Amino acid sequence: MKKIKVKEGIKLEIEDIHLSFGEVRVLDGISVSVGDELLSVIGTNGSGKSSLLNCVNGFYHPQEGEIYFEGRDITRRPPYKIAELGIGRTFQAIQLYRDMSVLGNLLVGRPRRGKYLD
């Protein structure tokens, strides 16, 4: 496992990610640094939001670039190994429970075991 020097305050580092499907260039040199903050990825349909998140969680592997989480290179790790580090995602086919709070609805999809769960 490749280890880098952890940058102060940075949890997730995405460096120069490139992803293509055949001739279609989906991500072209995307770089992002994320610390202990709440962020969102916004953009129009087809702008690469889901593809970027799929690279972070291991569903896609970029042709170029690197992704680091807490100093570890996770670029080529399988999704289950990335999930063990505490990175997960949800899909848009959601079922909301009207009688529950937003937090309650989010916790319904939370895994039962893992690094961040008691």
N, C-alpha and C positions, 0 to 999 in steps of 0.2 A: 504494500500500500504506500503510495507516494505521499509524503508529508511536506507541507510548506510552512514557512514562518507565518503564524497567525497575525493578521493585521489588527491593530488595536481597534476594538469596537465593531469589527466586521464579522458577521456570522456566515454570510453567503456571498461568494465572489464568482461572478460569471464573466469569463474573459474571452472576448472575440469569438463568440459562437457562430458557426455557419452550419445551416441545415438545408438540404435540398432533397426533393423527391423528383427524381429524373431531371428534367430541364427546369423544373419550377424551384426557384430559390425562395425558401420560406423565411429563413433567418440569415442575415448578412452582416456579420461583424457586431453582434450584440454584446455589450459589456454592461454589467450592473453590479453594484456593491450594496449589500443590505446589512444593516446593523440590528440592534434591538429596537425595532420600530415596526409599526403596522403600515404596510404599503399595499397598493393595488396595481394591477396591470390593466390598463384600459386601452381600447382602440377599436377600430371598425371591424366588422366581420372580415375574416381572411387576412388580418394584419399580423398574425403569428403569435398571439397571446397564448393559446393552448399549446402550440408547438414549443414555445419557450418553457412553459411549465412542465410539459412532457419530457423535455431534456433534463430539467432539474430533478424530476422524480424517477428518471431512468426508463421511461416508456420509449423514448427516442434517444438515440445516441448521435450527437452532432458529428459531422465529418471533420470539422476543425474546431479548435477552441477547447477551453477547460472550464470545469465547474468545481468549486471547492466549497465544502461545508465544514465550518470550524477547523479549517486548516487541512482537511483531508480531500484528496482528489476523488470525486464521486462521478466523474464524467462517464466512465464505462461500467459502473456498478449496476447490477440488476435491481429492479424496483424493490424487491423484498429487502435487500441489504440497505438501500436508501431509507426505506420505511423504518428499519431498526434504529436509524439515527434520529428519527423523529420527524422526518419529512413525509407528508402525505398529501393527498388531493381528494377532492370530491368531483363528481361528474354533474352535468347539468340536468340529468333526469332525476329530479329531486322529488321527495314526498315531504311536504310540510305538515306538521301536526298543529292545527289551529289552536288547541288548548294549551300549547306549550310556548314558553318564551323563545326568543331567538337563541339564547344560550342552550336551552334544553334541546332545541332542534339540532343544533350543532353537535351536542354531546351524543345524540342518538347514533351518529355516524362514526363516533370515536372507536378506535380499536380497543379490544378488551385487554390486551397485554402489550407491553412495550416499554421503552426507556422512560417515557414521561408520565406513565400511568401508575397509580398506587394500587 
